[in-house]
Amino acid sequence: MAFIGNFALYLAFALSVYSFAVGLVALVARGESAARLGETARRAGVAIFGAVALAAVALVVAAFRDDFTIAYIFHHSNRDLPSPYKFAVLWSGQEGSLLFWALLLSGYGFVLRLRYKTDPRLFAYASVVVAGVQVFFLALVNFAANPFGLLEGPLRPDGSGLNPLLQYPEMVIHPPMLYLGYVGFTVPFAFALGALIMKYPGEKWIHITRRWTMVTWGFLTCGIFLGAHWAYSVLGWGGYWGWDPVENASLMPWLVGTAFLHSVMMQEKRGMLKVWNVWLVFATFWLAILGTFLTRSGIISSVHAFAQSSIGSWFAYFLAITFAVFIFFFVKNKDHLRSEHKLEAIVSRESSFLFNNLLFLLLTLDVLWGTWFPKISELVQGNKVTVGAPFYNRVAIPVALLLLILTAVGPLLAWRKTSFESLKRNFAWPTLGAVAVMAFLMITPASWGSPFGLRPWQDISYFYSLMAIGLAVLVTLTVASEFYRGGRVISEKTGQGLFASMVQLTHRNTRRYGGYIVHFGVVVVIIGFAGAAFNQDKEMEMNYGDKMTIGPYTLVCRSYTDEEYPNYYTQWAVLDVYKNGKQIDTLTPERRFYKASQQTSTLPFVRSSLSEDLYLVYEGINQDNGHPILKAHLNPLVMWIWLGVWIILGGTALALVPNAQAAVRVPAPRLVEHAAPVATGD
């Protein structure tokens, strides 16, 4: 397998160099011979996918065959590893994950090069840019982080085992989704840089780029929240987001990509923000590469990062080169990006998109500064100063609330200028509804772990939760009003029911109304976040029959035991759960010790409902008396986060569906009947 894998990688590297170099020559030269050269470069780019796929298959087969002569397989697998996780070995380590990155990039390039007839010249430029990125990653896996390197020294009968934190079903899905997002941003960057170099006329490149960006943004969104759910379900600390550097690395390109998806509408509708949009596309790609640099260089410590290695310098040079290339062509051709119109009024849809972008940029800069601050402080002061969640929350929460306001106001604003009367007419009822909900939450008697009885003057977290829920209601009502108004117009014209009219409305403009569904999904996620202000936790040592009370629940320890499996030893406790004196469930939190890696991991038991999660962790054994130590968390509204993600992904998928044509009634031709003469007799 090592021979096949190495051969495939060398072949893929040679093809990428040919596709890049010959494609570049074909773009510079003109004429029929250049066109033929360009076609060979395109076909070489298509063939890269087959070569990289062969290498990836070879690595997976080696994992299933327990081929421990390959160092990567030895360090990331073992004989008793379950089959799904042997497949996940492909992306579980440094070298394999870089091969997986190259595989996905070649897949994106494969699709791009097959669709070249859409606009051959623009796609040729984009293909060369993609090939340049492929040269870098294939050079990495061939010369700096080869996954097929052979193990030196005597072989042990078993491998070192997969990281226990990765032995969870979601880890078979989470990394591919995240990588599809990371890698996919290469394609919008390729189109943007290609359009900039060739001074592409019109906005067609923006239409193409927007669809690619939506697809990759959807993958990255899925990957980020799968990672949050994995952290919640495996790490055992009772949370889903800790502002870890690797979490931040995925968040930054997502924020900038979200800003681009909003501001691109200004270029399509009004020919504005052309410079801004090109920079946003570049920044999204560049931040994705920067995030990869963070996780692989060891420059910043993280529980999720790969081990420190020498490939960090490779990424540093690549980041510098891409930045220099982009700056060169931007300065050279920036006159081509002049806006066709200017901002005419503060109260307009253009201004809402502009403020939206500024807030996303502010949040990105805050996350970037906090992520790099430990390294900066070490270089300046000589000691590393880390920053935690309070630093990020001071900016992130207020900015998120401002973004919610813009999400509510934006759909009600007209292009160019919005009159005060129009704004008041459209905004009055949603505002009253939001204020009524907030008042209700404040005056209702307080209840454990719920948003009822919110007293914003008692704690800043209560204030933020109240504002988040109130603004979530505001956005929901404005989105609902948009569907209602449009549906009512169609209903009046066609005579069909209101719901059917709203469905027809959505089909006519899937991008707009799919975007509204995405906004509603964000609202649901925000409500889930708001529940964090009411989290409770309790830890205690529990023997047989001991009780722990948290919120309305009473936990009774029924037993605790251990067992051995081929891959690990496990200890768990069995606890009965009572609510209002009635048993409602039995929970079995677990702690595992993996034989091959000699590492432990927790497996919390989470009992979820729409109102709250009862989250129980087996922390370990008191060595003095042998009693288990258990920690319980009561986390309100967490399920709303996962429900909101499904709505976001559904809205994104809908926005990618082509619009349906509006039915046009054609009047029936009028038939003119000529009466035959009637004979009459005397």
Buried (B, 14 or more C-beta within 10 A) or exposed (E): BBEBBBBBBBBBBBBBBBBBBBBBBBBEEEEEEBEEBBBBBBEBBBBBBBBBBBBBBBBBBBBBEBBBEBBBBBBBBBBBBEEEBBBBBBBBBBBBBBBBBBBBBBBBBBEBBEEBEEBEEBBBBBBBBBBBBBBBBBBBBBEBBBBBEEBEEEEEEBBBBBBBBBBBEBBBBBBBBBBBBBBBBBBBBBBBBBBBBBEBEEBBBBEBBBBBBBBBBBBBBBBBBBBBBBBBBBBBBBBBBBBBBBBBBBBBBBBBBBBBBBBBBBBEBBBBBBBBBBBBBBBBBBBBBBBBBBBBBBBBEBEBBBEEBEBBEBBBEBBEEBEEBBEEBBEEBEEBBEBEEEBEBEBBBBBBBBBBBEBBBBBBEBBBBBBBBBBEBEEEEEEBEEBEBEBBBEBBBBBBBBBBBBBBBBBBBBBBBBEEEBBEEBBEEBBEBBEEBBEEBBEEEEEBBBBBBBEBEEEEBBBBBBBBBBBBBBBBBBBBBBBBEBBBEBBEEEEBEBEEBBBBBBBBBBBBBBBBBBBBBBBBBBBBBBBBBBBBBBEBBBEEEBEBEBBBBBBBBBEBEEEEEEBBBBBBBBBBBBEEEEEEBEBBBBBBBBBBBEBBBBBBBBBEEEEBBBBBBBBEBEEEEEBBBBBBBBBBBBBBBBBBBEBBBBBBBBBEEEEEEEEEEEEEEEEEEEEEEEEEEE
